[in-house]
Amino acid sequence: MTSIKDMPRFDGADYLGTAEARADYMAAALEEGDAVEIRRALNTVARSLGMTAIAEEAGLGRESLYKALGDNGNPEFATVLKLMKAMGLKLSALPIDKE
Protein backbone atom coordinates (compact mmCIF):
# COMPACT_ATOMS: atom_id res chain seq x y z
CA MET A 1 0.00 0.00 0.00
CA THR A 2 1.30 3.49 -0.88
CA SER A 3 1.85 5.91 1.96
CA ILE A 4 0.70 9.51 1.65
CA LYS A 5 4.34 10.49 2.27
CA ASP A 6 5.30 8.65 -0.93
CA MET A 7 2.79 10.52 -3.09
CA PRO A 8 3.80 13.69 -4.95
CA ARG A 9 2.76 16.92 -3.27
CA PHE A 10 0.01 18.79 -5.12
CA ASP A 11 0.99 22.25 -6.30
CA GLY A 12 -1.59 24.34 -8.12
CA ALA A 13 1.22 26.29 -9.79
CA ASP A 14 1.88 23.19 -11.91
CA TYR A 15 -1.52 23.66 -13.58
CA LEU A 16 -1.23 27.32 -14.51
CA GLY A 17 0.69 26.92 -17.74
CA THR A 18 -1.25 29.42 -19.83
CA ALA A 19 -2.11 33.10 -19.51
CA GLU A 20 -5.80 32.16 -19.58
CA ALA A 21 -5.43 29.66 -16.73
CA ARG A 22 -3.56 32.22 -14.62
CA ALA A 23 -6.19 34.89 -15.37
CA ASP A 24 -9.07 32.54 -14.52
CA TYR A 25 -7.40 31.51 -11.26
CA MET A 26 -6.79 35.12 -10.18
CA ALA A 27 -10.29 36.15 -11.26
CA ALA A 28 -11.80 33.41 -9.08
CA ALA A 29 -9.75 34.53 -6.08
CA LEU A 30 -10.68 38.18 -6.63
CA GLU A 31 -14.34 37.25 -7.01
CA GLU A 32 -14.28 35.52 -3.61
CA GLY A 33 -13.01 38.77 -2.10
CA ASP A 34 -11.00 37.10 0.67
CA ALA A 35 -7.64 38.86 1.15
CA VAL A 36 -5.92 35.67 2.30
CA GLU A 37 -7.10 33.76 -0.79
CA ILE A 38 -6.04 36.61 -3.07
CA ARG A 39 -2.56 36.57 -1.51
CA ARG A 40 -2.39 32.79 -1.93
CA ALA A 41 -3.47 33.09 -5.56
CA LEU A 42 -0.82 35.75 -6.19
CA ASN A 43 1.74 33.40 -4.66
CA THR A 44 0.61 30.46 -6.79
CA VAL A 45 0.59 32.45 -10.02
CA ALA A 46 4.00 33.96 -9.22
CA ARG A 47 5.43 30.47 -8.58
CA SER A 48 3.95 29.22 -11.85
CA LEU A 49 5.95 31.90 -13.67
CA GLY A 50 9.04 31.76 -11.45
CA MET A 51 9.38 33.88 -8.33
CA THR A 52 12.75 35.34 -9.36
CA ALA A 53 11.47 36.44 -12.77
CA ILE A 54 8.32 38.00 -11.28
CA ALA A 55 10.31 39.79 -8.57
CA GLU A 56 12.63 41.27 -11.19
CA GLU A 57 9.79 42.27 -13.52
CA ALA A 58 7.91 43.90 -10.61
CA GLY A 59 11.02 45.71 -9.37
CA LEU A 60 10.98 43.86 -6.05
CA GLY A 61 13.62 41.92 -4.19
CA ARG A 62 13.11 38.16 -4.32
CA GLU A 63 13.11 37.88 -0.52
CA SER A 64 10.61 40.75 -0.26
CA LEU A 65 8.33 38.93 -2.66
CA TYR A 66 8.50 35.70 -0.67
CA LYS A 67 7.75 37.65 2.51
CA ALA A 68 4.84 39.60 0.99
CA LEU A 69 3.23 36.46 -0.45
CA GLY A 70 4.08 34.09 2.39
CA ASP A 71 1.63 32.71 4.94
CA ASN A 72 1.95 35.81 7.15
CA GLY A 73 2.33 38.26 4.27
CA ASN A 74 0.17 41.30 3.72
CA PRO A 75 1.29 42.95 0.48
CA GLU A 76 0.55 46.61 -0.02
CA PHE A 77 -1.87 47.46 -2.81
CA ALA A 78 0.93 49.06 -4.83
CA THR A 79 2.81 45.75 -4.61
CA VAL A 80 -0.27 43.83 -5.76
CA LEU A 81 -0.57 46.11 -8.79
CA LYS A 82 3.12 45.66 -9.65
CA LEU A 83 2.78 41.88 -9.33
CA MET A 84 -0.34 41.71 -11.46
CA LYS A 85 1.38 43.69 -14.21
CA ALA A 86 4.53 41.53 -13.95
CA MET A 87 2.32 38.44 -14.29
CA GLY A 88 0.64 39.83 -17.41
CA LEU A 89 -2.66 40.39 -15.60
CA LYS A 90 -4.81 43.42 -14.81
CA LEU A 91 -7.50 44.24 -12.31
CA SER A 92 -10.96 45.25 -13.44
CA ALA A 93 -14.20 46.19 -11.77
CA LEU A 94 -17.68 44.82 -12.35
CA PRO A 95 -20.93 45.90 -10.71
CA ILE A 96 -22.27 43.71 -7.94
CA ASP A 97 -25.61 42.23 -8.96
CA LYS A 98 -27.93 43.41 -6.18
CA GLU A 99 -31.21 42.46 -7.81
Helices and strands as residue ranges (DSSP letters): G 4-6, G 12-15, H 19-32, H 35-49, H 51-58, H 62-69, H 77-86
